[in-house]
Amino acid sequence: MRATDKGPHPGVVVIGGGFTGLAAAYQLCLEGIRVTVVEQGAETGGLARSFEVESGDRLECFYHHWFTNDRHIMALIRELQAEDEVILRQTRTSIYFSHRIYRLATPSDLLRFAALSLLDRVRLGWLVMRVRMVGNWRALEKLSAEAWLKRLGGHEVYRVVWEPLLRGKFGDLAPEVSAVWIWNKLKLRGGSRGKDGAERLAYFRGGFRALVQRMEQAIVSRGGQILTGTIATGLQLTRGRVTAVATNQGTLPADAVIVTPALPVVARLMGAHLSAEQLASYARIKYLANVCLILELDRRLSDSYWLNVNDSSFPFVGVIEHTNFEAPAQYGGRSIVYLSRYLPADHSHFGLDDDATLEHCLPYLSVIFPQFRRDWIVKHHVWRARYAQPVVTKDYSAFIPALRSPIEGVYLASMAQIYPEDRGTNYAVRDGRAAAAVVAAWLRDHCY
Ligand SMILES: Cc1cc2nc3c(=O)[nH]c(=O)nc-3n(C[C@H](O)[C@H](O)[C@H](O)COP(=O)(O)OP(=O)(O)OC[C@H]3O[C@@H](n4cnc5c(N)ncnc54)[C@H](O)[C@@H]3O)c2cc1C
């Protein structure tokens, strides 16, 4: 290990180089603590990582943007003096239902939403307003999203608008999803609107990769280390306290460890040192996987940025035309379209190869966009994530593992601990930094 000017202590090893891990490492650097990030992938970024499209430009493997109220990531960006790189734009959201595309970007679009009767449109509008008035989310913890949405908007609004979305995203797990999850989603999206009611979203110039690089620079310039291609395989303890992280590249001494991957990975890493009961507590939260098919097209597909596919028989729940936010010129003139699907990891479609995934999706895309022709596709890519979305069920707060793990010196900051908000880079930054601050205080009390 490279020596730094931070004294004889090995410092903190952060497992995982996603937004949580990088934010934790950055905060530890600010606290004056030596830090080493280990990331199994060839690059950092985690679920917000990027790849090279045909033109050589970088694009997220899974579509990413921020809401205007994502204040933790915006604060970090300001600290990195990169606020000029944030791009804010109005976006257009639409919904595909019963063979038609309806624009649903503004309150007046909602009034024109002919898939519902006038009375149900008013109910839907009321629901959207009512959601923002919820003060005590804990009162929703025992309710399913289905029960709550039906109560607020009635059965028809649920059937047309919410059921296909919940089914499309969570499949058979949809009835288990908590009212807290949908409440927070609607509240956040509703809060990212301008005075005219139209949604505004944010992105980083050069993509999320450019921000990840800024975070890396901020860590390395303060003496931190980032080891990519390094897989943590276990923890070593001395008298019940962590002293090292075992990796495929050797052993890294550690005064403390922050573990950021998904809980099943955490359980594997810590398994040898935990009781069966403790291990079981890390297995209580279910995750969905995600498959994103990305099409590089030689022309525009639609005029929407975000199209919800309200038909759960389709093999994707959203069509995100990224180049209706960032211009195609950023990607060699190509239009970039993501088809996103959430599914259980044991679903046969999660294992389909790239070409089979394309073949499976194309007929459905042609149903939504009859003008679409296969020869518009210049290139396609498929990205898969095993742990893409924790399933936020009723009484979720009872299942969330604590930041402080049962092993002395080991702290957890994993996506599934974000609550009542849902996962997102904004909360990854918040929780990563918060975990680092706790670890820094603990180290000062116990080691330094
Ligand atoms: C389809 C999709 C769309 C999304 N859209 C948005 C969006 O628009 N806006 C937004 O803010 N968020 C979005 N998110 C969520 C966002 O990507 C995540 O909340 C965030 O990136 C999670 O960061 P993390 O560091 O907590 O976890 P991860 O990104 O999962 O990072 C964990 C890291 O740990 C590494 N790792 C795992 N095991 C080991 C090991 N044994 N040793 C070393 N390293 C290991 C992994 O390789 C990974 O890099 C989206 C997610 C998905 C799947």
The ligand as an ORCA input file, in Angstrom:
! r2SCAN-3c Opt
* xyz 0 1
  C     -32.066      1.386    -14.513
  C     -31.638      2.353    -13.453
  C     -31.892      3.702    -13.609
  C     -31.518      4.615    -12.624
  N     -31.763      5.934    -12.823
  C     -31.318      6.818    -11.924
  C     -31.452      8.204    -12.160
  O     -32.018      8.622    -13.162
  N     -30.956      9.068    -11.235
  C     -30.330      8.642    -10.091
  O     -29.856      9.458     -9.297
  N     -30.208      7.320     -9.832
  C     -30.686      6.409    -10.702
  N     -30.534      5.080    -10.471
  C     -30.059      4.637     -9.155
  C     -28.581      4.853     -8.965
  O     -27.861      4.314    -10.046
  C     -28.155      4.173     -7.679
  O     -28.981      4.574     -6.620
  C     -26.737      4.508     -7.298
  O     -25.878      4.483     -8.401
  C     -26.292      3.503     -6.253
  O     -24.961      3.752     -5.883
  P     -24.270      2.811     -4.829
  O     -22.853      3.217     -4.750
  O     -25.054      2.797     -3.575
  O     -24.413      1.338     -5.380
  P     -23.780      0.693     -6.759
  O     -23.855      1.709     -7.791
  O     -24.463     -0.590     -6.880
  O     -22.265      0.525     -6.326
  C     -21.788     -0.587     -5.631
  C     -20.417     -0.886     -6.194
  O     -19.848     -1.972     -5.460
  C     -19.094     -2.753     -6.371
  N     -18.908     -4.071     -5.752
  C     -19.844     -5.021     -5.533
  N     -19.286     -6.083     -4.944
  C     -17.969     -5.789     -4.763
  C     -16.878     -6.493     -4.217
  N     -17.010     -7.719     -3.677
  N     -15.648     -5.893     -4.216
  C     -15.482     -4.655     -4.751
  N     -16.498     -3.954     -5.298
  C     -17.718     -4.502     -5.296
  C     -19.955     -2.751     -7.618
  O     -19.209     -3.116     -8.747
  C     -20.446     -1.318     -7.652
  O     -19.582     -0.491     -8.397
  C     -30.882      4.148    -11.438
  C     -30.602      2.793    -11.288
  C     -30.981      1.887    -12.279
  C     -30.672      0.437    -12.109
*
